[in-house]
């Protein structure tokens, strides 16, 4: 619930004499001014990130064209303060649903050193006949690099390129090390960097092309040897190969702010696949991992991981 400002008698009288009182419904417009810690322009940094003491100005936009021009004039303003629950950065103004506005921040009241992470001016038109809390302003440190709220899954081919460190690789060795370290925290299927590398670099003939035999055991107790045969291209190998790519996709997303090329998927990403009885990528990951650990339903595990790595069942616009 938001705190409501009572219309002053003078303001109501002005509405009536302006001939507009019957054209709309009295309501409230507002929201929050907040510190955008990750710089992505989304209000996803927590309620405690609101900023108090900032003046938000509303101009009456008489032509409803989204710009301040002609006879447009200051309508009202408010200073951000705590809402009724103690969350900072809240503001609101009384309005009428038939009115149009252009809202912006008075930067004389913005903390020094911060810049906008959202549009500096917001056009407020087509207001509903009820209170409207969607006019928010983000402020960020100018050195903050914006992070996407999602990235895109990458296939086995992409991840092979990263481990081979060819010219087409998107990550430096240091970035890849960070992704792998994060991946190893997400599963017990692989023991170390070489375990993941060997599983990933298996070719169509069942050979692994890693960096040499290392004797890793993984969850199954079988070591993999780079540049040596590993059991005739078994379904276990194929499932582990796709699982390795899926694991790296999850890990890359977890460190998305620390790598130069955004990639991967959040475990919370919604999944819509008839082939997989899971509502999220994380749920599917757990099921695939269980199949590999228990060496059962391996063809299903391979296909399921492959589908996710190719973006099937994921409603994301992957143009970053």
Buried (B, 14 or more C-beta within 10 A) or exposed (E): EBEEEEBEEEEEEEBEEEEEBEEBBBBBBBBBBBBBBBBBBBBEBEBEBBBBEBBBBBBBBEEBBBEBEEEBEEBBBBEBBEBEEEBBBBBBBBBBBBBBBBBBBEBEBBEEEBBBBBEEBBBBEEBEEEBBEEBBBBBBEEEBEBBBEBBBBBBBEBBBBBBBEEEEBBBEEEBBEBBBEBBBEBBEBBBBBBBBBBBBBBEEEBBBBBEEBBEBEBBEEEBBBBEEEBEEBBEBBBBBBBBBBBBBBBBBBBBBBEBEBBBBBBBEBEBEBEEBEBEBBBBBBBBBBEBBBEBEBBEBBBBBBBBBBBBBBBEEEEEE
